[in-house]
Amino acid sequence: MNDENEKVYTLKSVQSEIERLEKSRQKKKEKISNLTAELKEDNTKMKELEKIYDNLYHESLQQKITTLWFREEKMSAEQVEKFLELSKQIHDKIDTLDVQTIVNAVTYAYNKHCSEDEIKKVDTNVNFSSIK
């Protein structure tokens, strides 16, 4: 049964088959070589585009900062300094928090601070009003 399905090779047919496979293999190697060269070109272009993107992103970000801090909100230099100091101290935590959570925390701290100031003022007024 195996004898019927087995291909009978002659020296010439084996030699022809080897040559055919070698040509096929060589074409595939050329394709791989061409694709590798294309990938290198694409990678180079990607790096260039990523640099351009980074530059444009930073320019856009700087424009937003300029508009928000100095034109619309007109933050004082002291406010900007505080904001920069705050960002320096929490920079490793900012990515894990959403903006609303940060706003809520700052608002809570601000309200607590204002309440304590009011209590101190009232206490001071009460103390001094009894002196009269």
N, C-alpha and C positions, 0 to 999 in steps of 0.2 A: 504494500500500500504506500509506503514512503517512497518507494522507487518511482512510482507514477507521478507523484507531486514534486519531486525533487527536480530542479532544473539541471540540465546537463550542460556543463561548461566545457568549452574548448579553450585552449591557450589564447586564441585570438579573441574570443568573446569575453573572457575575463579581462584581457588587456583593454579592450574597448570599454568595458564597464568601469574599470579603474580610471581611465582617461575621462570618461563622462562625469564620474563622481568628483574627480579632482577639479574639473572645470566648474562644476556646480559649487563646490566648496570654495574655490577661488572667488567666484562671483559673490558669494555670501560674505566672505572676508572683506571684499571691496565695499559692499553695502554697509557692513559694520564700521569700517573705517570712515566712510562718508558720513554715516550717522553720528559717529563719535566727534568728527570735526564740526558738524552742525550743532551738536550739543555744546561744544566748547564755545562756539560763536554765540549761541543762545545764552549761555551762562555769563559771558562777558557783557552782552547787551542787558541782561537782567541786572547785573551789578551796577551798570551805568544808570539804568532807569531807577533803581532803588536809591542811588545817591541823589538823583534829580528829585525824586519823590520826597526824600528826607529834607532836602533844601527847601522845596516848595512848602512842605508841611510846617517847617520851622518858621518860614517867612509868614505863612498864614497865621500861625499861633502868635507870633510877635505882633502882627497887625491886630489880632483880637485883643491881646493884652493892652496894646496902646489905646485902642478904641474904648475898651471897657474901663480900664483904670484911670486913664488921663483925659478922655474926652467926655464919656457919658457919665461915669460916676465921680470923676474928678477926685480920686483918692489922694490924700495927703501923702507926703513922703514917709511920714511916720507910719501910716496905715500900710503902705506898700512894704516897708521894712518889717512890720509885724507879720504881714502875710508871708513874706519870704522866710522869716525865721520859723514860722509855724510849718511851712511846707518842708523846711529842712529837717525839722524834728519828727515829722510824721511821714516822710516820703516813702518809707518801706511799708506803711499801713494803708496808704491812700488807695492802692489798687484793690484791696479787699473790701473797701467800704463804698457804698453808693453815696451820691451827693446829698440826698435827702437825710440820710443817717447823720452825716457830718453837720448839716444845717441844724437838725434837731438837737444834736449834742451842744453845738455852739449857742443856740438859742436858749437851751436849758441852763447852761453855765451863765449866760448873760443875765437871764431872769433871776437866777439865784443870787448873783452878785448884786443886782439892783435891789432885790428884796432885803438883803443884808444891809445895804447902804441906807435904805429907808428905815429899817429898824434902828440903826445907829443914830440917824437924824432924830427920829421920834424920841429915843431914849435920851439923847442930849437935850432936846427941847424940854422934856419932862423934868430932867434934873435942874436945868437952869430956871425953869418957870417957878419952881418951888423956892428959889432963893429970894425972890422979890419980897 
